[in-house]
């Protein structure tokens, strides 16, 4: 069978499974947000909508991008759907597992039969474009939104709170000279504002000098980039330790009380990212170049 036809068949299956799940959720309580795509300049998203079960139901079938949206970014729907009946909860888990299994099948199918298309930035970093089979068969369907699983928490939830996670990506540099050389090959249109080709190369030379000094001191060198801000849920239980999750879709939870009684804090407006790494409990950080996010890292003794 043609691979595109097989993929479209799987896509139809996931839609049918989701419809069955949606029909069983319609009378439940929910609290959920729709979070827009990341603003790449501010590194934070926008809260587009706050709603209840209707928005949660919509979220489960949101697989397609709108015109102009970026393929590597997604809409998120952090929130919960609450269930008080044990029997209903178990029934919903079975439906969720059916949906998640089909999602996994699609993910495996795309991995085996499609190829990831990549473009590279001027530092040689890969930027995900799209799975070629998915793009050919279902052009507006986003792979991340199609294959992300629906989570559930079986332990009875006492309370939950919304917040935002502010974090950084840490990357060791295997070959510093090679890395700086790639940065030096940036095109004029991608140079930081105010730099010419000559002044940029001079700046990188000064960064290399700073790096050499830090290496002589025995410090490690990393690229530490700010991650986009993302919503989180802090969940507490009647027994056991609390957990933190980063939901992309509404989470099914079992509760003993109505939803109004278990929401401790709603989602505030997204904060600004600190951008610069601050000292932690194990390391101190010295930023050597703000344009390339290069840091010297010193372990605290």
C-alpha positions as CSV (number, residue, x, y, z in Angstrom):
1,X,0.0,0.0,0.0
2,X,1.2,3.5,-0.7
3,X,2.7,5.1,2.4
4,X,0.7,8.3,2.0
5,X,-2.5,6.2,1.9
6,X,-1.4,4.3,5.0
7,X,-0.7,7.5,6.9
8,X,-4.0,9.1,6.0
9,X,-5.7,5.9,7.2
10,X,-3.9,6.2,10.5
11,X,-4.9,9.9,10.7
12,X,-8.5,8.9,10.2
13,X,-8.2,6.3,13.0
14,X,-6.8,8.9,15.4
15,X,-9.6,11.3,14.6
16,X,-12.2,8.6,15.2
17,X,-10.6,7.5,18.5
18,X,-10.5,11.1,19.6
19,X,-14.2,11.7,18.8
20,X,-15.1,8.7,20.9
21,X,-13.1,10.1,23.8
22,X,-14.5,13.6,23.3
23,X,-18.1,12.3,23.5
24,X,-17.3,10.7,26.9
25,X,-15.8,14.0,28.3
26,X,-18.7,16.3,27.5
27,X,-20.3,16.2,30.9
28,X,-17.1,16.5,33.0
29,X,-15.5,19.6,34.6
30,X,-12.4,21.1,33.2
31,X,-10.1,24.1,33.5
32,X,-7.8,24.7,30.6
33,X,-5.8,27.4,28.8
34,X,-4.9,27.8,25.1
35,X,-1.4,29.0,24.8
36,X,-0.2,30.5,21.6
37,X,3.0,29.9,19.7
38,X,6.3,31.2,21.2
39,X,7.2,34.7,20.4
40,X,10.8,34.0,19.3
41,X,12.0,37.5,20.2
42,X,10.5,37.5,23.7
43,X,10.9,33.7,24.2
44,X,7.5,33.5,25.7
45,X,4.0,32.7,24.5
46,X,0.7,34.4,24.9
47,X,-2.4,33.2,26.7
48,X,-5.0,33.1,24.0
49,X,-8.0,31.7,25.8
50,X,-9.2,30.3,29.1
51,X,-12.0,27.8,29.2
52,X,-13.6,24.7,30.5
53,X,-14.6,21.3,29.0
54,X,-15.4,22.7,25.5
55,X,-11.9,24.0,25.2
56,X,-10.5,20.8,26.5
57,X,-12.4,18.8,23.9
58,X,-11.2,21.1,21.2
59,X,-7.6,20.7,22.3
60,X,-7.6,16.9,21.9
61,X,-8.3,17.2,18.1
62,X,-6.1,20.2,17.4
63,X,-3.6,18.7,15.0
64,X,-3.3,21.3,12.2
65,X,-1.4,24.6,12.0
66,X,-3.0,27.8,11.0
67,X,-1.6,29.7,8.0
68,X,1.5,31.6,9.0
69,X,2.3,29.5,12.1
70,X,5.8,28.1,12.6
71,X,6.1,24.3,12.1
72,X,8.5,23.8,15.0
73,X,6.3,25.6,17.5
74,X,2.9,24.4,18.8
75,X,-0.2,25.5,20.6
76,X,-0.4,24.1,24.1
77,X,-3.4,23.4,26.3
78,X,-2.3,23.2,29.9
79,X,-5.1,22.2,32.2
80,X,-7.0,19.4,33.8
81,X,-10.2,17.4,33.3
82,X,-11.5,16.2,36.6
83,X,-13.4,12.9,37.3
84,X,-14.8,11.9,40.7
85,X,-16.3,8.5,39.7
86,X,-13.8,5.6,39.8
87,X,-15.7,3.6,37.2
88,X,-15.8,6.5,34.8
89,X,-12.1,7.3,35.4
90,X,-11.1,3.7,34.5
91,X,-13.3,3.8,31.4
92,X,-11.7,7.1,30.2
93,X,-8.2,5.7,30.8
94,X,-8.9,2.9,28.4
95,X,-10.1,5.3,25.7
96,X,-7.0,7.5,26.3
97,X,-4.7,4.5,26.0
98,X,-6.4,3.7,22.6
99,X,-5.7,7.2,21.4
100,X,-2.1,7.2,22.7
101,X,-1.4,3.8,21.1
102,X,-2.5,5.2,17.7
103,X,-0.4,8.3,18.3
104,X,2.6,6.0,19.0
105,X,1.8,4.0,15.8
106,X,1.8,7.2,13.8
107,X,5.0,8.4,15.4
108,X,6.8,5.0,14.6
109,X,5.4,5.0,11.1
110,X,6.7,8.5,10.3
111,X,10.1,7.6,11.8
112,X,10.3,4.4,9.6
113,X,8.9,5.8,6.4
114,X,9.6,9.5,6.4
115,X,12.7,11.7,6.5
116,X,13.1,14.7,8.7
117,X,13.9,17.8,6.6
118,X,16.4,20.1,8.3
119,X,17.8,23.5,7.7
120,X,20.9,24.8,9.4
121,X,21.6,28.1,11.1
122,X,24.8,30.0,10.7
123,X,26.3,28.3,13.7
124,X,25.7,24.9,12.1
125,X,22.8,24.1,14.5
126,X,19.9,22.0,13.0
127,X,16.5,23.5,12.9
128,X,13.6,21.1,12.4
129,X,11.5,21.7,9.3
130,X,9.1,18.8,8.7
131,X,8.7,15.1,8.1
132,X,8.6,14.8,4.3
133,X,5.9,12.0,4.3
134,X,3.7,13.9,6.7
135,X,4.1,17.2,4.7
136,X,3.3,15.4,1.4
137,X,0.3,13.5,2.8
138,X,-1.2,15.9,5.3
139,X,0.4,19.3,4.6
140,X,-1.1,21.4,7.5
141,X,-0.9,18.7,10.2
142,X,1.8,19.3,12.8
143,X,3.8,16.2,13.8
144,X,4.3,17.4,17.4
145,X,0.6,18.2,17.9
146,X,-0.5,15.0,16.2
147,X,1.7,12.6,18.2
148,X,1.8,14.2,21.7
149,X,0.2,11.9,24.2
150,X,-2.7,12.6,26.6
151,X,-1.6,12.2,30.2
152,X,-3.6,11.1,33.2
153,X,-2.9,10.8,36.9
154,X,-4.4,7.8,38.7
155,X,-3.6,8.9,42.3
156,X,-6.4,11.2,43.7
157,X,-5.3,14.8,43.3
158,X,-5.8,17.2,46.2
159,X,-4.9,20.5,44.6
160,X,-3.1,21.9,41.6
161,X,-1.5,25.2,40.7
162,X,-0.5,26.8,37.4
163,X,2.8,28.5,36.9
164,X,5.6,29.1,34.3
165,X,8.9,27.3,33.9
166,X,12.0,29.5,33.2
167,X,15.0,27.4,32.2
168,X,18.1,27.1,30.1
169,X,19.7,24.7,27.7
170,X,23.2,23.7,28.6
171,X,25.5,22.6,25.7
172,X,29.2,21.5,26.0
173,X,31.4,22.7,23.1
174,X,33.4,19.8,21.8
175,X,35.8,21.9,19.7
176,X,35.8,25.6,20.6
177,X,37.9,26.7,17.6
178,X,35.6,24.9,15.2
179,X,32.5,26.4,17.0
180,X,33.9,29.9,16.8
181,X,34.8,29.3,13.2
182,X,31.2,28.5,12.3
183,X,30.1,31.6,14.1
184,X,32.6,33.6,12.1
185,X,31.0,32.3,8.9
186,X,27.7,34.0,9.5
187,X,26.3,35.9,6.6
188,X,26.0,39.7,6.9
189,X,22.2,39.5,7.3
190,X,22.6,37.3,10.4
191,X,25.3,39.2,12.2
192,X,24.2,40.8,15.5
193,X,23.0,44.4,15.1
194,X,25.7,46.9,14.7
195,X,28.5,44.5,13.6
196,X,30.3,44.5,10.3
197,X,32.1,41.3,9.1
198,X,35.4,42.7,10.3
199,X,34.2,43.9,13.7
200,X,32.4,40.5,14.3
201,X,35.6,38.6,13.6
202,X,37.5,40.9,16.0
203,X,34.8,40.3,18.6
204,X,35.1,36.5,18.3
205,X,38.8,36.8,18.6
206,X,38.4,38.6,21.9
207,X,35.9,35.9,23.0
208,X,38.5,33.2,22.2
209,X,41.0,35.1,24.3
210,X,38.6,35.1,27.3
211,X,37.9,31.4,26.8
212,X,41.6,30.6,26.8
213,X,42.0,32.4,30.1
214,X,39.1,30.6,31.7
215,X,40.3,27.2,30.4
216,X,43.7,27.9,32.0
217,X,41.9,28.4,35.3
218,X,40.4,24.9,34.9
219,X,36.9,26.2,34.3
220,X,34.5,24.5,31.8
221,X,33.0,26.3,28.8
222,X,29.4,25.9,27.8
223,X,26.8,27.5,25.5
224,X,23.8,28.2,27.8
225,X,20.8,29.4,25.9
226,X,17.5,30.5,27.5
227,X,14.7,28.0,26.8
228,X,11.3,29.4,25.8
229,X,9.0,29.9,28.8
230,X,6.5,27.1,29.2
231,X,3.5,26.5,31.4
232,X,3.7,24.0,34.3
233,X,1.3,22.3,36.7
234,X,2.2,21.7,40.4
235,X,0.1,18.8,41.6
236,X,-0.3,17.8,45.3
237,X,-1.9,14.6,46.6
238,X,-3.5,13.4,49.8
239,X,-0.6,11.0,50.2
240,X,2.9,11.2,48.8
241,X,5.1,13.9,47.3
242,X,3.9,16.6,44.9
243,X,4.9,16.5,41.3
244,X,5.5,19.0,38.5
245,X,4.4,18.4,35.0
246,X,4.6,20.3,31.7
247,X,1.3,19.5,30.1
248,X,0.8,20.0,26.4
249,X,-2.8,18.8,26.5
250,X,-5.4,18.7,29.4
251,X,-4.5,16.1,32.0
252,X,-7.2,13.6,33.2
253,X,-7.2,13.6,37.0
254,X,-9.2,11.9,39.7
255,X,-10.5,14.2,42.4
256,X,-12.7,14.0,45.5
257,X,-14.0,17.5,45.2
258,X,-15.5,19.8,42.4
259,X,-12.9,21.5,40.2
260,X,-13.3,24.9,41.9
261,X,-12.0,23.4,45.2
262,X,-8.8,21.9,43.7
263,X,-7.6,24.9,41.7
264,X,-5.1,26.6,44.0
265,X,-3.7,29.1,41.6
266,X,-4.6,30.1,38.1
267,X,-2.1,30.8,35.4
268,X,-0.6,34.3,35.7
269,X,0.6,36.3,32.7
270,X,3.8,34.9,31.3
271,X,6.9,36.6,32.9
272,X,9.8,37.9,31.0
273,X,12.8,35.6,30.7
274,X,15.8,36.5,32.7
275,X,17.9,35.7,29.6
276,X,21.2,35.6,31.6
277,X,22.2,32.6,33.7
278,X,22.5,33.3,37.4
279,X,24.7,31.5,39.9
280,X,23.4,28.3,41.3
281,X,24.1,25.9,44.2
282,X,26.7,23.9,42.3
283,X,28.2,26.4,39.8
284,X,28.9,30.1,39.3
285,X,28.6,31.4,35.7
286,X,30.5,34.1,33.9
287,X,29.0,35.2,30.6
288,X,31.8,35.6,28.1
289,X,29.7,36.6,25.1
290,X,26.0,37.7,25.2
291,X,25.6,37.3,21.5
292,X,26.6,33.6,21.5
293,X,25.5,32.7,25.0
294,X,29.0,31.4,25.9
295,X,29.7,31.0,29.6
296,X,32.6,30.0,31.9
297,X,31.3,27.6,34.5
298,X,33.1,27.2,37.8
299,X,32.2,24.5,40.2
300,X,31.6,25.6,43.8
301,X,33.8,23.7,46.2
